[in-house]
Amino acid sequence: MTNNCGYTVWPGLLSGAGTAPLSTTGFALAHGASATVDAPASWSGRMWARTLCATDAATGKFTCATGDCGSGSVQCGGGGAAPPATLAEFTLDGSGGLDFFDVSLVDGYNVPMLIVPQGAAGGGSNGSADSGKCMATGCLVDLNGACPADLRVMATASASTGAGAGGGAVACRSACEAFGTPQYCCSGAYGNPNTCKPSTYSQFFKTACPRAYSYAYDDSTSTFTCAAGTSYAITFCPSTTSGKYSGENPQAAGLQPTNGSMVYLGGEQLDTGDARIGATDSSLLIFAASALAAVALL
């Protein structure tokens, strides 16, 4: 993963049930730093960035203001991200010889994120229409400052310096987490795609980040596929041609709300690495800085 944020993040990594574990479940990633992780064949799981992390001097417990995994240490050790957190989700070498991946805001948002396939063949062994779904995905927009007031998570006085410090917004909750109702959580009578529809809140996320998951049944526009063996570059706080990120802290210097508390942005230009990493049997998940070329994220 590459960290383009103007502050340290602590990636968390969680393997799915029945999936071989990765070599690490968490580590620090300083501004401008990169790290590479080998994923076993047929691996599935998720990755995210923890922010505003610190170790308590008295207890030695490690905690983070956003994305905390509850382990009390840098290694998550099987713990998942406490929402809200932007998630990168993968199922490698799945149905039809394809990798499936997405960036999800279903559990809320804490940092911008970009996934770019590297050296991808562009489809599965069946040569199906899935080849048109091997492309970059993510959420490039700083949604924290633009987050609706009833979803906004503010920095606390005890939070360490860094992302969102100084009393600003540090994350944006999903409507499900904020209100807990079946309508927003797609549960109970709303537990199927026919009854659980996009809400005003999920549309806030979807309009800003058209390729990211915005609610539970957002599959058709948010799941992407590449041939098994593809490698992936994951970037936190990716640069954009609009200059909104430009190495700045997106949680302190991001978008300003309009029309009260919402801002809608779509069709962002994004920078993606044009360095191509050769595919391997272990499907490298690469968090690496590379030369940048603009690609439309529609």
Backbone as CSV, one residue per row, in Angstrom:
resi,resn,N_x,N_y,N_z,CA_x,CA_y,CA_z,C_x,C_y,C_z
1,MET,0.862,-1.187,0.000,0.000,0.000,0.000,0.896,1.235,0.000
2,THR,0.491,2.261,-0.673,1.201,3.529,-0.623,0.394,4.521,0.210
3,ASN,1.073,5.247,1.074,0.407,6.273,1.874,0.770,7.648,1.344
4,ASN,-0.168,8.265,0.628,0.020,9.631,0.147,-0.606,10.660,1.073
5,CYS,-1.156,10.205,2.195,-1.721,11.147,3.162,-0.597,11.950,3.811
6,GLY,-0.920,13.116,4.294,0.088,13.960,4.923,0.349,13.594,6.368
7,TYR,0.137,12.343,6.730,0.266,11.869,8.103,0.401,10.353,8.058
8,THR,0.858,9.755,9.124,0.982,8.298,9.210,-0.394,7.651,9.293
9,VAL,-0.558,6.532,8.588,-1.723,5.673,8.767,-1.226,4.299,9.191
10,TRP,-2.101,3.518,9.787,-1.767,2.170,10.234,-2.710,1.194,9.534
11,PRO,-2.297,0.633,8.374,-3.174,-0.309,7.679,-3.535,-1.495,8.567
12,GLY,-4.790,-1.895,8.485,-5.260,-3.114,9.107,-5.604,-4.109,8.021
13,LEU,-5.352,-5.402,8.258,-5.610,-6.439,7.267,-6.339,-7.599,7.944
14,LEU,-7.434,-8.026,7.358,-8.254,-9.089,7.930,-8.538,-10.134,6.864
15,SER,-8.163,-11.379,7.133,-8.445,-12.487,6.218,-9.836,-13.035,6.487
16,GLY,-10.519,-13.442,5.421,-11.848,-14.008,5.557,-11.813,-15.378,6.209
17,ALA,-12.975,-15.826,6.668,-13.089,-17.133,7.314,-12.646,-18.234,6.359
18,GLY,-11.809,-19.132,6.839,-11.336,-20.236,6.032,-10.249,-19.874,5.043
19,THR,-9.760,-18.642,5.111,-8.709,-18.168,4.210,-7.369,-18.154,4.924
20,ALA,-6.320,-18.558,4.232,-4.986,-18.538,4.819,-4.626,-17.122,5.241
21,PRO,-3.994,-16.951,6.410,-3.671,-15.600,6.890,-2.542,-14.969,6.084
22,LEU,-2.507,-13.642,6.106,-1.397,-12.902,5.518,-0.227,-12.869,6.497
23,SER,0.911,-12.394,6.022,2.113,-12.351,6.864,2.026,-11.283,7.945
24,THR,1.114,-10.338,7.787,0.926,-9.284,8.773,-0.546,-8.929,8.849
25,THR,-0.984,-8.456,10.000,-2.368,-7.998,10.149,-2.438,-6.517,10.509
26,GLY,-1.273,-5.844,10.520,-1.263,-4.417,10.791,0.134,-3.883,10.923
27,PHE,0.339,-2.637,10.509,1.652,-2.009,10.581,1.505,-0.513,10.386
28,ALA,2.538,0.226,10.712,2.560,1.673,10.492,3.059,1.969,9.086
29,LEU,2.464,2.964,8.438,2.870,3.376,7.102,2.965,4.900,7.100
30,ALA,4.190,5.402,7.139,4.423,6.841,7.220,4.055,7.529,5.913
31,HIS,3.909,8.841,5.974,3.640,9.632,4.771,4.693,9.338,3.713
32,GLY,4.266,8.963,2.496,5.167,8.681,1.386,5.743,7.282,1.366
33,ALA,5.459,6.491,2.382,6.021,5.140,2.467,5.146,4.133,1.731
34,SER,5.754,2.981,1.394,5.058,1.891,0.717,5.405,0.564,1.370
35,ALA,4.531,-0.413,1.203,4.777,-1.758,1.702,4.124,-2.747,0.751
36,THR,4.658,-3.954,0.687,4.146,-4.990,-0.203,3.769,-6.221,0.609
37,VAL,2.639,-6.810,0.294,2.162,-7.998,0.991,1.839,-9.077,-0.035
38,ASP,2.342,-10.292,0.197,1.991,-11.443,-0.640,0.697,-12.051,-0.140
39,ALA,-0.256,-12.243,-1.060,-1.523,-12.885,-0.694,-1.534,-14.313,-1.220
40,PRO,-1.871,-15.296,-0.389,-1.945,-16.685,-0.862,-2.991,-16.849,-1.958
41,ALA,-2.858,-17.899,-2.729,-3.854,-18.192,-3.760,-5.229,-18.335,-3.119
42,SER,-6.236,-17.814,-3.805,-7.630,-17.878,-3.358,-7.870,-17.145,-2.045
43,TRP,-7.028,-16.148,-1.744,-7.210,-15.361,-0.526,-8.424,-14.452,-0.660
44,SER,-9.104,-14.219,0.444,-10.153,-13.197,0.499,-10.029,-12.447,1.817
45,GLY,-10.436,-11.198,1.802,-10.363,-10.395,3.016,-10.488,-8.929,2.703
46,ARG,-10.133,-8.119,3.683,-10.271,-6.670,3.541,-9.093,-5.945,4.172
47,MET,-8.901,-4.719,3.739,-7.824,-3.861,4.211,-8.359,-2.454,4.397
48,TRP,-7.771,-1.721,5.328,-8.236,-0.365,5.592,-7.118,0.419,6.266
49,ALA,-7.302,1.723,6.396,-6.331,2.586,7.072,-6.878,3.002,8.420
50,ARG,-6.076,2.806,9.476,-6.420,3.353,10.791,-5.736,4.714,10.933
51,THR,-6.398,5.665,11.562,-5.832,7.000,11.723,-5.894,7.433,13.183
52,LEU,-5.088,8.454,13.487,-5.038,9.022,14.838,-4.770,7.937,15.882
53,CYS,-3.720,7.175,15.653,-3.378,6.067,16.544,-2.288,6.473,17.534
54,ALA,-2.327,5.871,18.702,-1.335,6.152,19.738,-1.321,5.025,20.755
55,THR,-0.206,4.904,21.462,-0.064,3.928,22.538,-0.176,4.645,23.873
56,ASP,-1.070,4.183,24.722,-1.257,4.776,26.039,-0.026,4.523,26.902
57,ALA,0.567,5.591,27.416,1.808,5.467,28.186,1.618,4.660,29.460
58,ALA,0.436,4.704,30.039,0.188,4.011,31.299,-0.127,2.531,31.109
59,THR,-0.935,2.221,30.094,-1.394,0.844,29.908,-0.677,0.103,28.796
60,GLY,-0.024,0.847,27.888,0.625,0.221,26.746,-0.343,-0.202,25.655
61,LYS,-1.610,0.180,25.797,-2.626,-0.210,24.818,-2.589,0.717,23.614
62,PHE,-2.602,0.116,22.438,-2.577,0.848,21.172,-4.010,0.982,20.661
63,THR,-4.438,2.211,20.418,-5.789,2.455,19.915,-5.759,3.513,18.821
64,CYS,-6.817,3.518,18.009,-6.927,4.459,16.901,-8.307,5.118,16.936
65,ALA,-8.346,6.386,16.556,-9.616,7.116,16.560,-10.538,6.633,15.449
66,THR,-9.981,6.206,14.304,-10.804,5.648,13.230,-10.205,4.331,12.765
67,GLY,-11.078,3.381,12.424,-10.647,2.088,11.906,-10.032,1.165,12.936
68,ASP,-10.184,1.458,14.216,-9.561,0.643,15.261,-10.056,-0.806,15.170
69,CYS,-9.132,-1.763,15.390,-9.510,-3.174,15.263,-9.670,-3.858,16.617
70,GLY,-9.502,-3.114,17.700,-9.792,-3.645,19.013,-8.771,-4.585,19.598
71,SER,-7.619,-4.728,18.957,-6.607,-5.673,19.437,-5.741,-5.105,20.556
72,GLY,-5.693,-3.769,20.657,-4.816,-3.142,21.636,-3.368,-3.102,21.214
73,SER,-3.086,-3.492,19.962,-1.717,-3.476,19.441,-1.742,-3.093,17.971
74,VAL,-0.554,-2.866,17.402,-0.466,-2.497,15.987,-0.988,-3.618,15.108
75,GLN,-0.666,-4.862,15.453,-1.202,-6.018,14.737,-2.671,-6.215,15.123
76,CYS,-3.540,-6.374,14.120,-4.966,-6.528,14.417,-5.317,-7.933,14.893
77,GLY,-4.531,-8.930,14.499,-4.693,-10.276,15.035,-6.074,-10.865,14.854
78,GLY,-6.723,-10.618,13.695,-8.046,-11.175,13.436,-9.186,-10.233,13.739
79,GLY,-8.885,-9.029,14.199,-9.922,-8.037,14.452,-10.231,-7.231,13.206
80,GLY,-11.500,-6.873,13.035,-11.899,-6.063,11.899,-11.964,-4.595,12.255
81,ALA,-12.236,-3.773,11.250,-12.273,-2.324,11.443,-13.561,-1.897,12.125
82,ALA,-13.432,-1.110,13.185,-14.614,-0.488,13.777,-15.090,0.609,12.828
83,PRO,-16.359,0.595,12.453,-16.836,1.651,11.558,-16.884,3.002,12.269
84,PRO,-16.764,4.071,11.482,-16.675,4.103,10.024,-15.234,3.944,9.520
85,ALA,-15.098,3.242,8.391,-13.787,3.059,7.766,-13.974,2.718,6.290
86,THR,-13.159,3.297,5.440,-13.125,2.965,4.025,-12.450,1.607,3.873
87,LEU,-13.086,0.669,3.163,-12.577,-0.702,3.071,-12.192,-1.063,1.637
88,ALA,-11.048,-1.757,1.484,-10.692,-2.435,0.237,-10.991,-3.910,0.443
89,GLU,-11.826,-4.488,-0.406,-12.258,-5.873,-0.243,-11.839,-6.704,-1.455
90,PHE,-11.321,-7.908,-1.198,-10.812,-8.769,-2.262,-11.289,-10.200,-2.085
91,THR,-11.596,-10.864,-3.200,-11.684,-12.316,-3.289,-10.848,-12.712,-4.495
92,LEU,-9.718,-13.359,-4.253,-8.782,-13.698,-5.320,-9.065,-15.101,-5.852
93,ASP,-8.931,-15.248,-7.159,-9.108,-16.539,-7.830,-10.460,-17.152,-7.450
94,GLY,-11.506,-16.363,-7.640,-12.846,-16.809,-7.309,-13.554,-17.438,-8.487
95,SER,-14.847,-17.256,-8.571,-15.660,-17.863,-9.618,-15.154,-17.493,-11.012
96,GLY,-15.066,-18.503,-11.895,-14.654,-18.262,-13.272,-13.206,-17.859,-13.432
97,GLY,-12.368,-18.136,-12.433,-10.960,-17.755,-12.529,-10.740,-16.259,-12.446
98,LEU,-11.608,-15.575,-11.724,-11.522,-14.123,-11.617,-11.216,-13.678,-10.196
99,ASP,-10.509,-12.553,-10.087,-10.406,-11.813,-8.830,-11.587,-10.851,-8.764
100,PHE,-12.189,-10.734,-7.590,-13.255,-9.769,-7.359,-12.761,-8.757,-6.326
101,PHE,-12.970,-7.466,-6.582,-12.503,-6.453,-5.639,-13.410,-5.230,-5.680
102,ASP,-13.398,-4.488,-4.592,-14.203,-3.274,-4.516,-13.659,-2.381,-3.416
103,VAL,-14.053,-1.120,-3.441,-13.869,-0.195,-2.325,-15.249,0.060,-1.756
104,SER,-15.407,-0.184,-0.459,-16.723,-0.118,0.172,-16.816,1.020,1.177
105,LEU,-17.918,1.764,1.069,-18.282,2.792,2.050,-19.522,2.367,2.828
106,VAL,-19.892,1.082,2.728,-21.069,0.570,3.425,-20.913,0.736,4.937
107,ASP,-19.674,0.569,5.431,-19.395,0.775,6.855,-18.910,2.187,7.152
108,GLY,-19.169,3.121,6.236,-18.724,4.497,6.420,-17.394,4.771,5.758
109,TYR,-16.810,5.907,6.090,-15.630,6.437,5.380,-14.697,7.107,6.380
110,ASN,-13.367,6.885,6.163,-12.420,7.678,6.959,-11.306,8.311,6.133
111,VAL,-10.848,7.657,5.051,-9.814,8.249,4.202,-10.105,7.939,2.736
112,PRO,-9.630,8.782,1.810,-9.727,8.450,0.385,-8.880,7.215,0.083
113,MET,-9.319,6.405,-0.882,-8.609,5.175,-1.225,-8.773,4.877,-2.711
114,LEU,-7.736,4.294,-3.299,-7.735,3.925,-4.711,-7.126,2.535,-4.879
115,ILE,-7.780,1.666,-5.671,-7.225,0.368,-6.061,-7.000,0.383,-7.561
116,VAL,-5.782,0.043,-8.003,-5.469,-0.001,-9.427,-4.881,-1.369,-9.779
117,PRO,-5.530,-2.145,-10.667,-4.935,-3.406,-11.125,-3.624,-3.136,-11.841
118,GLN,-2.646,-4.016,-11.619,-1.321,-3.853,-12.207,-1.027,-5.023,-13.142
119,GLY,-0.734,-4.715,-14.407,-0.388,-5.764,-15.358,-1.508,-6.745,-15.580
120,ALA,-2.765,-6.270,-15.485,-3.914,-7.173,-15.555,-4.162,-7.650,-16.978
121,ALA,-4.581,-8.928,-17.087,-4.948,-9.468,-18.392,-6.299,-8.934,-18.836
122,GLY,-7.088,-8.477,-17.872,-8.341,-7.829,-18.215,-9.556,-8.712,-18.243
123,GLY,-9.468,-9.916,-17.758,-10.671,-10.742,-17.731,-10.368,-12.137,-17.274
124,GLY,-11.371,-12.978,-17.223,-11.220,-14.345,-16.757,-10.894,-15.287,-17.888
125,SER,-10.684,-16.567,-17.530,-10.326,-17.572,-18.508,-11.465,-17.840,-19.480
126,ASN,-12.664,-17.459,-19.089,-13.806,-17.686,-19.965,-13.982,-16.595,-21.012
127,GLY,-13.126,-15.547,-20.936,-13.177,-14.489,-21.931,-14.511,-13.767,-21.961
128,SER,-15.180,-13.707,-20.841,-16.517,-13.129,-20.784,-16.473,-11.621,-20.751
129,ALA,-17.667,-11.029,-20.632,-17.778,-9.574,-20.575,-17.165,-9.005,-19.313
130,ASP,-16.775,-9.891,-18.378,-16.134,-9.420,-17.161,-14.849,-8.651,-17.465
131,SER,-14.280,-8.856,-18.666,-13.041,-8.173,-19.011,-13.207,-6.658,-18.971
132,GLY,-14.431,-6.171,-19.143,-14.669,-4.741,-19.088,-14.746,-4.197,-17.691
133,LYS,-14.591,-5.068,-16.689,-14.676,-4.644,-15.298,-13.328,-4.667,-14.607
134,CYS,-12.255,-4.842,-15.357,-10.906,-4.823,-14.770,-10.369,-3.406,-14.890
135,MET,-10.619,-2.604,-13.880,-10.273,-1.186,-13.940,-10.120,-0.634,-12.530
136,ALA,-9.595,0.577,-12.458,-9.399,1.228,-11.164,-10.730,1.530,-10.503
137,THR,-10.730,1.453,-9.179,-11.908,1.845,-8.418,-11.457,2.508,-7.125
138,GLY,-12.362,3.230,-6.497,-12.010,3.872,-5.242,-12.900,5.053,-4.927
139,CYS,-12.483,5.787,-3.942,-13.161,7.021,-3.534,-12.074,8.070,-3.322
140,LEU,-12.018,9.042,-4.213,-10.936,10.019,-4.209,-11.261,11.283,-3.429
141,VAL,-12.520,11.455,-3.108,-12.978,12.719,-2.539,-12.874,12.700,-1.023
142,ASP,-12.461,13.829,-0.431,-12.502,13.967,1.020,-13.949,14.179,1.438
143,LEU,-14.535,13.170,2.037,-15.933,13.265,2.452,-16.105,13.705,3.891
144,ASN,-15.029,13.839,4.635,-15.175,14.148,6.063,-15.716,15.555,6.297
145,GLY,-15.121,16.536,5.652,-15.601,17.895,5.816,-16.975,18.108,5.219
146,ALA,-17.317,17.311,4.178,-18.595,17.453,3.498,-19.667,16.552,4.077
147,CYS,-19.324,15.740,5.055,-20.235,14.746,5.617,-21.462,15.414,6.252
148,PRO,-22.662,14.878,6.009,-23.851,15.412,6.692,-23.649,15.442,8.203
149,ALA,-24.137,16.460,8.847,-23.868,16.683,10.267,-24.253,15.494,11.134
150,ASP,-25.349,14.791,10.790,-25.776,13.683,11.639,-24.997,12.396,11.391
151,LEU,-24.076,12.420,10.447,-23.195,11.271,10.207,-21.745,11.553,10.595
152,ARG,-21.437,12.796,10.876,-20.047,13.231,11.048,-19.450,12.758,12.371
153,VAL,-18.196,12.282,12.319,-17.428,11.908,13.511,-16.354,12.964,13.716
154,MET,-16.347,13.595,14.878,-15.414,14.674,15.157,-14.225,14.175,15.972
155,ALA,-13.086,14.831,15.816,-11.903,14.505,16.607,-12.164,14.822,18.068
156,THR,-11.621,13.993,18.945,-11.749,14.235,20.381,-10.500,14.914,20.912
157,ALA,-10.606,15.475,22.087,-9.482,16.187,22.688,-8.300,15.260,22.939
158,SER,-8.584,13.948,23.113,-7.513,12.998,23.412,-6.826,12.470,22.171
159,ALA,-7.384,12.786,20.981,-6.796,12.279,19.745,-5.417,12.881,19.526
160,SER,-4.515,12.073,18.986,-3.162,12.540,18.725,-3.156,13.497,17.554
161,THR,-2.063,14.183,17.372,-1.937,15.094,16.238,-1.885,14.288,14.963
162,GLY,-2.337,14.877,13.872,-2.328,14.183,12.603,-3.640,14.395,11.887
163,ALA,-4.176,13.309,11.314,-5.369,13.406,10.491,-6.541,13.944,11.279
164,GLY,-7.072,15.048,10.831,-8.280,15.587,11.413,-8.119,16.164,12.797
165,ALA,-6.876,16.276,13.303,-6.675,16.811,14.642,-7.106,18.272,14.687
166,GLY,-7.352,18.758,15.882,-7.759,20.140,16.029,-9.259,20.317,16.046
167,GLY,-9.994,19.224,16.301,-11.434,19.334,16.436,-12.211,19.186,15.154
168,GLY,-11.560,18.843,14.035,-12.255,18.683,12.769,-12.876,17.305,12.633
169,ALA,-13.604,17.105,11.507,-14.196,15.806,11.220,-13.104,14.818,10.823
170,VAL,-13.184,13.601,11.361,-12.180,12.573,11.071,-12.774,11.371,10.351
171,ALA,-14.100,11.275,10.276,-14.749,10.156,9.602,-16.207,10.508,9.345
172,CYS,-16.853,9.684,8.495,-18.254,9.904,8.132,-18.981,8.568,8.247
173,ARG,-19.935,8.491,9.152,-20.628,7.234,9.413,-21.625,6.894,8.309
174,SER,-21.940,5.611,8.189,-23.048,5.192,7.343,-24.352,5.472,8.075
175,ALA,-25.449,5.534,7.328,-26.753,5.740,7.963,-27.118,4.555,8.842
176,CYS,-26.672,3.359,8.466,-26.952,2.177,9.287,-26.315,2.316,10.658
177,GLU,-25.039,2.704,10.690,-24.364,2.860,11.978,-24.975,4.010,12.780
178,ALA,-25.327,5.087,12.090,-25.829,6.272,12.791,-27.217,6.054,13.371
179,PHE,-28.089,5.362,12.639,-29.495,5.267,13.049,-29.938,3.844,13.414
180,GLY,-29.262,2.827,12.846,-29.532,1.442,13.209,-30.878,0.893,12.807
181,THR,-31.548,1.496,11.850,-32.882,1.036,11.458,-32.778,0.023,10.316
182,PRO,-33.737,-0.910,10.214,-33.715,-1.894,9.125,-33.672,-1.253,7.744
183,GLN,-34.336,-0.136,7.582,-34.352,0.538,6.283,-32.949,0.919,5.827
184,TYR,-32.133,1.417,6.734,-30.779,1.827,6.393,-29.790,0.663,6.453
185,CYS,-30.091,-0.366,7.246,-29.169,-1.497,7.415,-29.483,-2.657,6.478
186,CYS,-30.533,-2.537,5.659,-30.948,-3.610,4.753,-31.145,-4.917,5.523
187,SER,-31.885,-4.846,6.628,-32.158,-6.011,7.459,-33.665,-6.172,7.637
188,GLY,-34.066,-7.306,8.198,-35.487,-7.541,8.425,-36.276,-7.505,7.131
189,ALA,-37.353,-6.761,7.112,-38.186,-6.647,5.917,-37.446,-5.985,4.758
190,TYR,-36.334,-5.333,5.064,-35.534,-4.657,4.031,-34.299,-5.476,3.647
191,GLY,-34.315,-6.762,3.960,-33.138,-7.599,3.756,-32.999,-8.194,2.374
192,ASN,-33.460,-7.533,1.343,-33.262,-8.001,-0.036,-33.222,-6.792,-0.966
193,PRO,-32.670,-6.949,-2.150,-32.495,-5.788,-3.045,-33.792,-5.192,-3.546
194,ASN,-34.899,-5.934,-3.440,-36.180,-5.389,-3.897,-36.764,-4.384,-2.917
195,THR,-36.438,-4.553,-1.635,-37.000,-3.660,-0.620,-35.997,-2.663,-0.073
196,CYS,-34.701,-2.983,-0.134,-33.679,-2.062,0.369,-33.147,-1.222,-0.787
197,LYS,-33.515,0.005,-0.817,-33.168,0.910,-1.909,-32.176,1.965,-1.426
198,PRO,-31.507,2.648,-2.361,-30.601,3.728,-1.954,-31.349,4.794,-1.163
199,SER,-30.685,5.313,-0.140,-31.258,6.388,0.669,-30.582,7.707,0.313
200,THR,-31.108,8.786,0.852,-30.465,10.084,0.651,-29.028,10.045,1.138
201,TYR,-28.792,9.314,2.230,-27.440,9.236,2.792,-26.523,8.406,1.904
202,SER,-26.986,7.253,1.429,-26.128,6.445,0.561,-25.864,7.157,-0.756
203,GLN,-26.820,7.948,-1.219,-26.624,8.700,-2.454,-25.580,9.802,-2.291
204,PHE,-25.417,10.308,-1.073,-24.334,11.254,-0.807,-22.987,10.597,-1.118
205,PHE,-22.790,9.362,-0.634,-21.551,8.634,-0.908,-21.435,8.271,-2.388
206,LYS,-22.532,7.812,-2.985,-22.484,7.319,-4.359,-22.216,8.435,-5.356
207,THR,-22.786,9.598,-5.143,-22.571,10.710,-6.073,-21.136,11.202,-5.997
208,ALA,-20.586,11.207,-4.796,-19.202,11.642,-4.634,-18.221,10.610,-5.159
209,CYS,-18.545,9.320,-4.995,-17.621,8.224,-5.346,-18.400,7.172,-6.126
210,PRO,-18.618,7.391,-7.429,-19.545,6.557,-8.205,-19.181,5.086,-8.282
211,ARG,-17.891,4.728,-8.149,-17.499,3.329,-8.276,-17.428,2.594,-6.941
212,ALA,-17.602,3.292,-5.842,-17.521,2.657,-4.529,-18.891,2.141,-4.085
213,TYR,-18.875,1.061,-3.294,-20.104,0.578,-2.675,-20.661,1.653,-1.747
214,SER,-21.947,1.939,-1.878,-22.554,2.952,-1.015,-23.587,2.361,-0.058
215,TYR,-24.132,1.183,-0.421,-25.043,0.476,0.488,-25.007,-1.002,0.108
216,ALA,-25.674,-1.859,0.857,-25.459,-3.309,0.772,-25.707,-3.896,-0.608
217,TYR,-26.664,-3.352,-1.379,-27.018,-3.952,-2.665,-26.577,-3.096,-3.845
218,ASP,-25.394,-2.574,-3.737,-24.833,-1.679,-4.750,-23.888,-2.440,-5.694
219,ASP,-24.102,-3.742,-5.864,-23.144,-4.600,-6.554,-22.875,-4.212,-8.000
220,SER,-23.902,-3.894,-8.762,-23.767,-3.799,-10.211,-22.774,-2.737,-10.659
221,THR,-22.638,-1.667,-9.892,-21.729,-0.588,-10.299,-20.478,-0.527,-9.439
222,SER,-20.307,-1.495,-8.540,-19.249,-1.339,-7.543,-18.318,-2.528,-7.391
223,THR,-18.627,-3.671,-8.001,-17.747,-4.832,-7.948,-16.982,-4.934,-9.257
224,PHE,-15.670,-5.124,-9.156,-14.805,-5.171,-10.326,-14.065,-6.498,-10.364
225,THR,-13.685,-6.936,-11.561,-13.061,-8.245,-11.729,-11.859,-8.153,-12.652
226,CYS,-10.830,-8.943,-12.328,-9.670,-9.115,-13.186,-9.297,-10.590,-13.197
227,ALA,-8.473,-10.993,-14.140,-8.008,-12.370,-14.191,-7.222,-12.703,-12.928
228,ALA,-7.399,-13.914,-12.432,-6.634,-14.361,-11.275,-5.138,-14.241,-11.565
229,GLY,-4.368,-13.846,-10.563,-2.941,-13.626,-10.741,-2.583,-12.167,-10.929
230,THR,-3.589,-11.294,-11.025,-3.337,-9.859,-11.134,-2.820,-9.316,-9.801
231,SER,-1.956,-8.328,-9.867,-1.503,-7.625,-8.672,-2.251,-6.300,-8.563
232,TYR,-2.282,-5.729,-7.352,-3.078,-4.529,-7.118,-2.292,-3.499,-6.324
233,ALA,-2.348,-2.257,-6.779,-1.755,-1.136,-6.049,-2.868,-0.420,-5.294
234,ILE,-2.700,-0.300,-3.987,-3.684,0.357,-3.130,-3.057,1.629,-2.577
235,THR,-3.715,2.748,-2.779,-3.177,4.036,-2.338,-4.158,4.721,-1.409
236,PHE,-3.661,5.170,-0.271,-4.442,6.000,0.634,-4.178,7.456,0.291
237,CYS,-5.241,8.264,0.203,-5.141,9.679,-0.197,-4.469,9.822,-1.557
238,PRO,-5.019,9.190,-2.600,-4.415,9.294,-3.930,-4.446,10.719,-4.448
239,SER,-3.453,11.066,-5.248,-3.430,12.383,-5.877,-4.488,12.446,-6.957
240,THR,-5.008,13.626,-7.219,-5.959,13.817,-8.314,-5.515,15.009,-9.138
241,THR,-5.925,15.015,-10.405,-5.546,16.114,-11.281,-6.200,17.418,-10.871
242,SER,-7.251,17.316,-10.030,-7.900,18.543,-9.573,-7.104,19.231,-8.480
243,GLY,-6.102,18.512,-7.929,-5.255,19.106,-6.903,-5.876,19.149,-5.533
244,LYS,-7.014,18.467,-5.317,-7.674,18.534,-4.018,-6.845,17.865,-2.926
245,TYR,-5.972,16.916,-3.322,-5.216,16.188,-2.313,-3.821,16.790,-2.207
246,SER,-3.028,16.657,-3.260,-1.746,17.358,-3.357,-0.896,17.240,-2.104
247,GLY,-0.958,16.074,-1.449,-0.134,15.856,-0.268,-0.669,16.503,0.984
248,GLU,-1.783,17.229,0.879,-2.342,17.873,2.058,-3.097,16.858,2.906
249,ASN,-3.344,17.204,4.120,-4.200,16.405,4.986,-5.632,16.577,4.502
250,PRO,-6.243,15.538,3.883,-7.585,15.711,3.321,-8.639,15.922,4.387
251,GLN,-8.317,15.540,5.636,-9.306,15.683,6.694,-9.274,17.074,7.317
252,ALA,-8.263,17.859,6.972,-8.190,19.217,7.487,-8.297,20.248,6.369
253,ALA,-7.936,19.852,5.145,-7.907,20.810,4.044,-8.687,20.311,2.845
254,GLY,-9.755,19.587,3.088,-10.521,18.998,2.002,-11.646,19.874,1.523
255,LEU,-12.671,19.221,0.978,-13.789,19.942,0.389,-14.596,20.672,1.446
256,GLN,-15.164,21.765,1.060,-16.041,22.505,1.947,-17.486,22.202,1.586
257,PRO,-18.354,22.035,2.563,-19.758,21.732,2.271,-20.437,22.880,1.524
258,THR,-21.392,22.506,0.694,-22.242,23.495,0.035,-23.686,23.108,0.300
259,ASN,-24.605,24.041,0.116,-26.024,23.780,0.361,-26.241,23.163,1.738
260,GLY,-25.645,23.750,2.761,-25.808,23.235,4.115,-24.700,22.289,4.480
261,SER,-24.912,20.981,4.283,-23.913,20.030,4.746,-23.492,19.032,3.692
262,MET,-23.951,19.191,2.447,-23.630,18.195,1.435,-22.930,18.824,0.245
263,VAL,-22.035,18.030,-0.355,-21.413,18.419,-1.610,-21.414,17.189,-2.500
264,TYR,-21.749,17.357,-3.768,-21.812,16.227,-4.686,-20.754,16.405,-5.765
265,LEU,-19.888,15.425,-5.840,-18.827,15.466,-6.839,-18.785,14.136,-7.564
266,GLY,-18.691,14.162,-8.861,-18.556,12.938,-9.645,-17.595,13.159,-10.791
267,GLY,-17.234,12.071,-11.488,-16.372,12.182,-12.648,-14.998,12.719,-12.325
268,GLU,-14.464,12.386,-11.144,-13.145,12.868,-10.773,-12.073,12.309,-11.712
269,GLN,-11.034,13.090,-11.960,-9.841,12.582,-12.615,-8.925,12.009,-11.542
270,LEU,-8.355,10.840,-11.785,-7.472,10.250,-10.792,-6.138,9.898,-11.433
271,ASP,-5.114,9.816,-10.584,-3.799,9.413,-11.024,-3.600,7.959,-10.656
272,THR,-3.154,7.149,-11.621,-2.893,5.748,-11.350,-1.492,5.405,-11.810
273,GLY,-0.917,4.393,-11.181,0.440,3.999,-11.522,0.491,3.325,-12.873
274,ASP,1.397,3.766,-13.750,1.535,3.093,-15.027,2.663,2.077,-15.006
275,ALA,3.334,1.930,-13.851,4.290,0.841,-13.715,3.508,-0.454,-13.616
276,ARG,3.917,-1.467,-14.348,3.195,-2.732,-14.364,3.993,-3.782,-13.614
277,ILE,3.329,-4.451,-12.685,3.958,-5.480,-11.892,3.575,-6.827,-12.465
278,GLY,4.538,-7.689,-12.735,4.246,-8.993,-13.292,3.380,-9.816,-12.361
279,ALA,2.381,-10.503,-12.909,1.495,-11.329,-12.089,2.247,-12.549,-11.585
280,THR,1.960,-12.938,-10.359,2.555,-14.126,-9.777,1.462,-15.002,-9.222
281,ASP,1.810,-16.249,-8.911,0.812,-17.170,-8.370,0.270,-16.685,-7.047
282,SER,1.063,-15.888,-6.325,0.616,-15.438,-5.009,-0.181,-14.143,-5.071
283,SER,-0.365,-13.584,-6.277,-1.148,-12.351,-6.437,-0.679,-11.274,-5.467
284,LEU,0.454,-10.658,-5.770,0.971,-9.601,-4.913,-0.053,-8.494,-4.759
285,LEU,-0.301,-8.099,-3.531,-1.076,-6.899,-3.260,-0.054,-5.817,-3.000
286,ILE,0.080,-4.912,-3.936,1.203,-4.002,-3.909,0.763,-2.627,-3.463
287,PHE,1.445,-2.133,-2.452,1.212,-0.802,-1.969,2.481,-0.050,-2.336
288,ALA,2.597,0.408,-3.570,3.863,0.936,-4.047,3.650,2.227,-4.793
289,ALA,4.535,3.174,-4.590,4.492,4.416,-5.349,4.943,4.124,-6.765
290,SER,4.333,4.771,-7.756,4.702,4.541,-9.134,4.434,5.801,-9.929
291,ALA,4.928,5.815,-11.178,4.674,6.953,-12.050,3.185,7.095,-12.260
292,LEU,2.709,8.313,-12.448,1.277,8.578,-12.450,0.777,8.940,-13.839
293,ALA,-0.407,8.424,-14.182,-1.066,8.787,-15.433,-2.547,8.974,-15.159
294,ALA,-3.134,9.994,-15.703,-4.536,10.312,-15.392,-5.473,9.324,-16.077
295,VAL,-6.450,8.853,-15.330,-7.490,7.952,-15.822,-8.818,8.457,-15.307
296,ALA,-9.847,8.402,-16.114,-11.150,8.902,-15.644,-11.808,7.903,-14.718
297,LEU,-12.275,8.377,-13.585,-13.088,7.578,-12.667,-14.519,8.082,-12.797
298,LEU,-15.312,7.394,-13.600,-16.643,7.894,-13.946,-17.693,7.306,-13.034
